[in-house]
């Protein structure tokens, strides 16, 4: 999608496909191909040059328009390939010309993703491996038995200029004049009403639980006492680790919830498409396949220690079983990546009251405050590891109603042997406005209370 506004590279992909096709090259059978432009105009200028046929011949059929591969909407892998990945513990990769390459986002089984230009996507599909040096090694063998190098199929300036000359402004005017008209969308029945008519049986849009029990006045801020660690994480945890946007497995908490309601696996869609359903999103929080929770050693994915039973379960199950507040311990740059609101919403719904990190990404820290979750940072040079915190402790965080922006708090971590670790943390409520948000339980609660005045 990020390349759709650049016809040059989109046409270069089609021209490379044409040149490769002329030499008898094809895409390897174990490669899954997908073409999903961000605009219908791309199809017009492909068809004007006949490049749609060349791309389709290599398996790059147009599957739709808009967010697809990089958000996990390109569909399943063949079952035999999934089985091989699972059975042999393979690290498989994708090459995409989208704008995100977070771990596990393209597909739960695809752990490595590389961003590239559209023509290089086609080239790697032909090569069939990320271990090929496209500068010195051939893409494949031509029909006459000769090795074909990338230079042999790369579009010439003359080819590209000729293709670009067939693009005209009318293509854009025609497509964008009707961009808001979609008969299938318009055919969905709807009725005007002052309030949204929530459907209890909907698996896509459900009445969220954020405002249950909301009082007209905010209660005083209470200290967080006896909080258990839900996850102890390392550095550079992204919002995609916290709240993945792609497809999800049937055996996970979100998949089980849908199956219990009669939804077939083929109709799961993705976390991103079900973001209007808090039941799905909270079950998907911290469910990225590459999350490594140090509280569940030897696992990778959405696992956590159930402090009540001592068992390792899904993060969702451990959170729901907890009889105490929860905290998250993390390293540096916690919450980097997309400014995904559900990374904070899901954290809140799991009962996490505070996140103590070495440092935060700016927007995610703000989003945590916006959901009433307290962000705290260790002092410079300190971390959970340097303080000897292993996550089995219970935490007392003496945040009170008179909390000030950027003040210091003395946090006590109580170990099972009766010893304690006492350390100073910075309250990352950075402004008086954020203090007000936190006091109200988040920005949504603040706004509603002000509207009620």
C-alpha positions in Angstrom: 0.0 0.0 0.0 2.8 2.4 0.7 4.0 1.9 -2.9 0.7 2.4 -4.6 1.2 6.1 -4.9 4.4 5.5 -6.9 3.3 4.0 -10.3 7.0 3.7 -11.3 7.8 0.9 -8.8 4.4 -0.8 -9.3 4.9 -0.9 -13.1 8.5 -2.1 -12.5 7.1 -5.1 -10.7 4.8 -6.0 -13.7 7.6 -5.4 -16.2 10.0 -7.7 -14.2 7.3 -10.3 -14.2 6.9 -9.9 -18.0 10.7 -10.2 -18.6 11.0 -13.2 -16.4 8.0 -14.9 -18.0 9.6 -14.3 -21.5 12.6 -16.3 -20.3 10.5 -19.1 -18.9 10.9 -18.3 -15.2 8.1 -19.0 -12.8 7.5 -18.7 -9.1 8.6 -21.6 -6.9 5.7 -23.8 -5.8 6.3 -23.3 -2.0 5.9 -19.5 -2.4 2.6 -17.9 -1.6 2.0 -14.9 -3.8 -0.4 -12.0 -3.4 -1.2 -8.7 -5.1 -3.4 -6.2 -3.2 -3.0 -2.6 -4.4 -4.2 0.2 -2.2 -6.0 1.7 -5.2 -8.1 0.5 -8.1 -6.2 2.8 -10.4 -3.3 0.4 -10.2 -5.4 -2.2 -11.9 -6.2 0.3 -14.7 -2.7 1.1 -15.5 -1.7 -2.6 -15.3 -4.4 -3.5 -17.7 -3.5 -0.6 -20.0 0.0 -2.2 -20.3 -1.1 -5.8 -20.3 0.9 -6.4 -17.2 -2.0 -7.9 -15.2 -1.6 -11.0 -17.4 2.1 -11.2 -16.7 1.7 -10.9 -13.0 -1.2 -13.4 -12.9 0.9 -15.9 -14.9 3.4 -15.8 -12.0 0.7 -16.2 -9.4 0.3 -12.5 -8.5 -3.5 -12.4 -9.0 -5.3 -9.3 -7.7 -6.9 -10.4 -4.4 -8.4 -7.1 -3.5 -7.6 -3.5 -2.5 -6.4 -2.0 0.7 -4.9 -3.5 3.9 -4.0 -7.2 3.1 -0.6 -8.9 3.6 1.2 -6.7 6.1 -1.8 -6.8 8.5 -2.3 -10.5 8.1 -5.2 -10.5 5.7 -3.6 -12.5 2.9 -5.2 -15.8 4.0 -4.0 -19.2 5.1 -0.9 -21.1 4.0 -1.4 -24.5 2.4 -2.0 -27.1 5.1 1.1 -29.1 4.1 3.3 -26.1 4.4 1.9 -25.1 7.8 2.5 -28.7 8.9 6.1 -28.7 7.7 6.7 -25.4 9.5 5.2 -26.7 12.7 6.7 -30.2 12.5 10.3 -29.0 11.8 10.3 -25.8 13.7 11.1 -23.8 10.6 11.8 -20.1 10.5 10.1 -19.0 7.3 10.1 -15.6 5.8 8.0 -13.2 3.7 9.1 -10.4 1.4 6.5 -7.7 1.1 6.2 -4.1 -0.2 3.8 -3.0 2.5 4.8 -0.8 5.5 5.1 -3.2 8.5 7.3 -6.2 9.1 6.6 -6.9 12.8 7.1 -10.5 13.9 4.2 -12.9 13.2 2.1 -10.1 11.7 1.9 -11.3 8.1 1.0 -14.8 9.4 1.2 -16.5 12.7 3.6 -19.1 11.2 5.7 -16.5 9.4 8.2 -15.2 11.9 10.6 -13.2 9.6 9.4 -10.5 7.2 11.4 -8.2 5.0 10.3 -5.0 3.4 11.3 -4.4 -0.2 10.3 -2.7 -3.4 7.5 -4.3 -5.6 9.9 -5.5 -8.3 12.1 -7.2 -5.7 9.1 -8.9 -4.2 8.5 -10.6 -7.6 12.2 -11.4 -7.9 12.4 -13.1 -4.5 9.2 -15.1 -5.4 11.0 -16.4 -8.5 14.2 -17.1 -6.6 12.2 -18.9 -3.9 14.6 -18.3 -1.1 15.9 -15.5 1.1 19.3 -17.1 1.1 19.9 -16.1 -2.5 22.3 -13.2 -3.2 20.4 -11.5 -6.1 23.6 -9.6 -7.1 25.8 -12.6 -7.7 23.5 -15.6 -8.0 20.8 -16.4 -10.6 17.1 -16.1 -10.1 16.6 -19.3 -12.0 17.3 -21.1 -15.3 15.8 -20.0 -18.6 14.0 -22.3 -21.0 17.3 -22.6 -23.0 19.2 -23.7 -20.0 21.0 -20.5 -19.2 21.2 -18.9 -15.7 19.1 -15.7 -15.4 20.4 -12.9 -13.3 18.4 -10.1 -11.8 20.0 -7.7 -14.3 18.5 -9.8 -17.1 15.0 -9.2 -16.0 15.2 -5.8 -14.4 13.1 -3.3 -16.5 15.0 -0.9 -18.7 14.4 2.9 -18.5 12.8 2.6 -22.0 10.4 -0.1 -20.8 9.4 1.9 -17.8 8.9 5.2 -19.7 6.7 3.5 -22.2 4.5 2.0 -19.5 4.3 5.2 -17.6 3.1 7.0 -20.7 -0.1 5.0 -20.7 -1.2 6.5 -17.4 -3.5 9.5 -17.7 -5.3 11.7 -15.2 -8.7 10.4 -16.3 -7.9 7.0 -14.7 -7.7 8.7 -11.3 -10.7 11.0 -11.8 -12.9 8.0 -12.9 -12.0 5.8 -10.0 -12.1 8.4 -7.3 -15.3 10.0 -8.4 -17.1 6.8 -7.2 -14.8 5.9 -4.3 -17.6 6.2 -1.8 -20.1 4.1 -3.8 -20.1 0.3 -3.1 -23.4 -1.5 -3.8 -22.6 -4.4 -1.4 -21.9 -2.0 1.5 -24.9 0.2 0.7 -27.2 -2.9 0.6 -26.6 -3.6 4.3 -29.8 -2.7 6.1 -29.6 0.0 8.7 -32.0 2.2 10.6 -31.5 5.7 12.0 -31.6 5.7 15.8 -30.3 7.9 18.6 -28.3 5.0 20.1 -26.4 2.2 18.4 -28.6 -1.0 18.4 -26.1 -3.4 20.0 -26.5 -7.1 19.0 -25.7 -9.5 21.8 -24.9 -12.3 19.3 -22.6 -10.2 17.2 -19.0 -11.5 17.0 -17.7 -8.3 15.3 -19.2 -5.4 17.2 -20.1 -5.7 20.9 -20.9 -3.2 23.7 -17.5 -2.7 25.4 -17.1 -3.1 29.1 -15.0 0.0 29.6 -17.8 2.0 31.2 -19.5 -0.6 33.4 -20.1 0.8 36.9 -19.1 4.3 35.9 -20.1 6.7 38.6 -20.8 10.4 38.0 -17.9 11.4 40.2 -14.4 9.8 40.1 -13.4 7.9 43.2 -10.1 8.9 44.9 -7.0 7.3 43.5 -6.1 4.2 45.6 -2.7 2.6 46.0 -2.0 -0.6 44.1 -1.4 -3.3 46.7 -0.3 -6.9 46.3 -0.1 -6.8 42.5 1.3 -9.9 40.7 3.4 -9.9 37.5 1.5 -11.0 34.5 4.4 -10.7 32.1 8.1 -9.9 32.5 9.4 -8.8 29.1 12.6 -7.7 27.5 13.5 -4.7 25.4 11.8 -3.3 22.3 8.3 -4.9 22.9 6.2 -3.5 20.1 2.5 -2.7 20.1 2.2 -5.6 17.7 3.6 -7.9 20.3 1.1 -6.5 22.8 -1.9 -6.5 20.4 -1.4 -8.4 17.2 -3.5 -7.3 14.2 -3.2 -10.4 12.0 -4.9 -13.8 11.9 -5.2 -16.0 15.0 -5.2 -19.7 15.6 -8.2 -21.8 16.5 -6.5 -23.2 19.6 -5.9 -19.8 21.2 -8.4 -18.0 23.6 -9.8 -15.8 20.8 -10.3 -18.8 18.4 -12.0 -20.8 21.1 -14.3 -18.0 21.9 -15.4 -17.8 18.3 -15.7 -21.6 17.9 -18.0 -21.7 21.0 -20.3 -19.3 19.2 -20.4 -21.4 16.0 -17.9 -19.5 13.9 -15.8 -21.7 11.6 -12.0 -21.3 11.5 -12.2 -20.2 7.9 -14.4 -17.2 9.0 -12.2 -16.1 11.8 -10.8 -13.1 9.8 -8.2 -11.2 11.8 -7.7 -9.3 15.1 -7.7 -6.1 13.1 -11.1 -6.8 11.5 -12.6 -7.8 14.9 -11.3 -4.7 16.8 -14.9 -3.8 17.6 -15.2 -6.9 19.8 -13.5 -6.5 23.1 -14.0 -10.2 23.9 -11.7 -11.0 21.0 -9.2 -8.3 21.5 -8.6 -8.9 25.2 -8.1 -12.6 24.4 -5.5 -11.5 21.8 -3.6 -9.2 24.0 0.0 -10.4 24.4 -0.8 -13.3 22.0 1.8 -12.5 19.4 3.7 -15.7 18.4 7.0 -14.1 19.2 6.3 -12.7 22.7 8.7 -14.2 25.2 7.4 -13.9 28.7 10.2 -14.6 31.2 7.5 -15.8 33.6 6.9 -18.7 31.4 10.4 -19.9 30.4 10.7 -22.3 27.5 7.6 -20.9 25.8 7.1 -18.4 23.0 3.7 -16.8 22.4 0.9 -15.7 24.6 1.8 -17.6 27.8 1.9 -16.6 31.4 2.2 -18.0 34.9 -1.1 -18.5 36.7 -0.1 -17.3 40.2 -3.1 -19.1 41.7 -2.3 -22.6 40.5 1.4 -22.4 39.5 0.5 -23.6 36.0 1.6 -22.0 32.7 -1.5 -21.0 30.7 -2.5 -18.4 28.2 -2.0 -14.8 29.2 -5.8 -14.3 29.1 -6.5 -17.3 31.4 -3.8 -16.3 33.8 -5.1 -12.8 34.0 -8.8 -13.8 34.5 -7.8 -16.3 37.2 -5.9 -13.7 39.2 -7.5 -12.5 42.5 -5.1 -9.6 42.7 -4.2 -6.6 40.4 -1.6 -7.3 37.7 1.5 -5.4 36.6 3.8 -5.8 33.7 7.6 -5.5 33.9 9.4 -4.5 30.8 12.7 -3.2 29.4 13.5 -0.3 27.1 11.3 1.2 24.3 8.2 -0.6 25.6 5.3 0.0 23.1 7.3 0.9 20.1 5.8 0.6 16.6 2.2 1.4 15.5 0.2 3.7 17.8 -2.3 0.9 18.3 -5.1 1.8 20.8 -5.9 -1.8 21.6 -2.4 -2.4 23.0 -3.5 -0.1 25.9 -7.2 -1.2 25.9 -6.4 -4.9 26.0 -3.8 -4.3 28.8 -6.5 -2.5 30.8 -9.1 -5.2 30.3 -6.7 -7.9 31.5 -6.6 -6.2 34.9 -3.1 -4.7 34.5 -2.9 -1.6 36.8 0.6 -0.5 36.1 3.5 -1.1 33.6 7.0 -0.6 35.0 9.5 -0.3 32.2 13.0 1.0 31.6 11.6 3.4 29.0 8.4 3.9 27.0 7.6 4.8 23.4 5.9 8.1 23.6 2.5 7.4 22.1 1.9 4.0 23.9 2.8 5.6 27.2 0.1 8.2 26.5 -2.4 5.5 25.5 -1.8 3.7 28.7 -2.6 6.8 30.6 -5.7 7.2 28.4 -6.9 3.8 29.6 -6.1 4.4 33.3 -3.0 2.2 33.4 -0.2 3.7 35.4 3.2 3.9 33.5 6.3 3.9 35.7 9.9 3.9 34.8 12.9 2.6 36.7 15.6 5.1 37.6 18.5 5.6 35.2 20.8 2.6 35.3 18.2 0.4 37.0 15.9 -2.3 35.6 14.0 -5.3 36.8 17.1 -7.5 36.3 19.6 -5.1 38.0 17.2 -5.0 41.0 16.9 -8.8 41.1 13.2 -8.9 40.3 12.2 -12.2 38.7 8.5 -11.6 38.5 7.4 -13.8 41.4 7.1 -10.9 43.7 4.0 -9.0 44.7 4.2 -5.2 44.2 2.9 -2.4 46.4 2.8 0.9 44.5 1.8 3.8 46.8 0.1 6.0 44.2 -2.4 8.3 46.0 -5.1 10.9 45.1 -2.6 13.7 45.5 -0.2 12.2 42.9 1.7 14.9 40.9 3.0 14.8 37.3 6.5 13.2 37.1 6.7 12.6 40.8 8.7 9.8 42.3 7.2 6.8 44.1 8.8 4.3 46.4 7.8 0.8 45.1 8.1 -2.3 47.3 8.5 -5.7 45.7 7.7 -8.5 48.3 9.4 -11.8 47.7 8.0 -15.2 48.7 10.8 -15.7 51.2 9.7 -12.6 53.1 12.5 -10.3 51.8 11.7 -7.1 50.0 13.2 -5.0 47.2 12.5 -1.3 47.6 13.2 1.0 44.6 12.3 4.5 43.4 10.3 4.8 40.2 9.2 7.8 38.2 5.5 8.3 37.6 5.1 8.9 33.9 2.0 11.0 34.2 3.7 13.8 32.4 1.2 16.6 32.7 -1.5 17.7 35.1 -4.0 16.8 32.3 -2.7 13.2 32.3 -3.0 13.2 36.1 -6.7 14.1 35.7 -7.1 11.4 33.1 -5.6 8.8 35.4 -7.8 10.0 38.4 -10.9 9.4 36.2 -9.8 6.0 35.0 -8.8 7.2 31.6 -9.6 9.7 28.9 -12.9 8.1 27.9 -14.2 8.2 31.5 -13.0 11.8 31.8 -14.9 12.9 28.7 -18.1 11.2 29.7 -18.0 12.7 33.2 -17.5 16.2 31.7 -20.4 15.6 29.3 -22.6 14.7 32.2 -22.0 18.0 34.1 
